[in-house]
Amino acid sequence: MVRICCLLCFVSLVTPIVANAQRFNPLGGVDRFIRESQEHAEEMRQRMEQMRGSLRPPSGVPGFPSGASRPGVPGGSFPGLSGDPSLSAQDQGPAFPLGSIKYPNGTNVLVRNEAGESVTARQHVTIGNTELVIMPSGEIRELSSEGTRPTSESFTPWSMDEVERDLLKNPKLKGFKTKRSRRFLYVYNTSELFIDSTRTILESMYPAVRKYFRRSGIDTHEPEFPLVIIAFATDDQFQEYRRMPQGVVAYYDSLANSVMLYEESDLSLHAPEIAVKNAISTIAHEGAHQILHNIGVQQRLSRWPMWLSEGLAEFYAPTSLQRGVRWSGMGSTNQLRMMEIDRDWNGGKALGAGRVLKRVVAADQLDSLDYAYSWSLIHLLSKRHQKELFACVRQCSELRPFDGLDSEPGKLPSSSEVFEKHFGDEYHEIEKELRRHLTSLDYVDPVKSQTHYLVVAGGQVILTTSPERVEEIQRSIGVGRAQVRRYSNRAQAEAAMNKISR
Ligand SMILES: [Zn+2]
């Protein structure tokens, strides 16, 4: 994890005010976002493990490990939500009796909904006596085979009206407003600014992602179901809707097929520009997972190598600095990720021996820095080896739900094998190329290039990125007694501060 401390928000020459100041790590939000994704992945993994537990065949069936107690199952490895779809070969031991997973090929079944009405659903995957069916809302539901009956009736996805009506019946979404576009349905109680920004990002991302895959040879299609985004004003409301490990800020749930997120951010008080960039990046990242799962690139509940699925989501998630804070389109330099790599390099780690790359492409769990390297890898491959990258994505797009869970170890390629098949195993060479590529990119340190404020009062000079902090100081000194100057980056602010203190 990258840690930068102290000087970014508060630099003081005379310190009485600052002495009590809470130290703030502007990267904490980025790190936290990653940690949260992983924690959420763990939560979902447990959910899936429970489900798998309920699918357990009569005792004594060999090769069926007990769900949650199974050692070595990596967090974030189960399909079901964004960013989780990978198990290493050693973890791909038979989880179900061989042959127990069946793919019904679009057969429709009659099922009962909560109101007891008969509804036509589509079988997605069958595991033993349990069926995972896609409901007309797009949600995947788990049912016992006895609860379903084959039908010749056609499957009709719900309209946006129907999805909206159904969601608003949920007491936890009481009073929420909605906004729509052709493909997305936003259900929210956030500020209008927040939801409008979310909307702008996703609406501009969707056509860009579709266009990107046009060259891939994958037959993409329009989403069959409305893409639902549920945005909460606060963490508490977000937690109340569905309990998540503390600190989760957003996720794509591929069972529900929705993205859930919230607006409130601790970062916004201390480093508002980083907070907005972070929020945009998070929305774009989760939105990318949702889009890929709905246009025919990634099958729902399929497991992809982490470096690929997370690298792609990050590839779509950069924010722009030059033109204000906004989504800057796929393939732009992801400055937040570059910053992490930059810090890693400055910490003395050099790329070139192949070790970093080898570890990242084999990983079942990514830490914040691994996310950064996954992004950088996809960036390189997309710019310089696009044909091979598309071949790799095509291969993974054929992975079906739970593929590999019931197979013998080694039957499905591991994350590393997928990589090596398309890009070779000369990791040191690729890593050298990666280093050259990264060095050639435009990079502006997003923390240093935040707006900084100098507050000058009497013998004190305080440097901060927090408008909130400026107000607090003004209040404590008395408005009018403090002089506030604004600088567009840290270097300018520090230069000015040095002048004053001389
Ligand atoms: Zn992700």
Residues whose N, C-alpha, C, O or C-beta is under 5 A from the ligand:
A	BS01	ZN	S82 G83 E310 A313
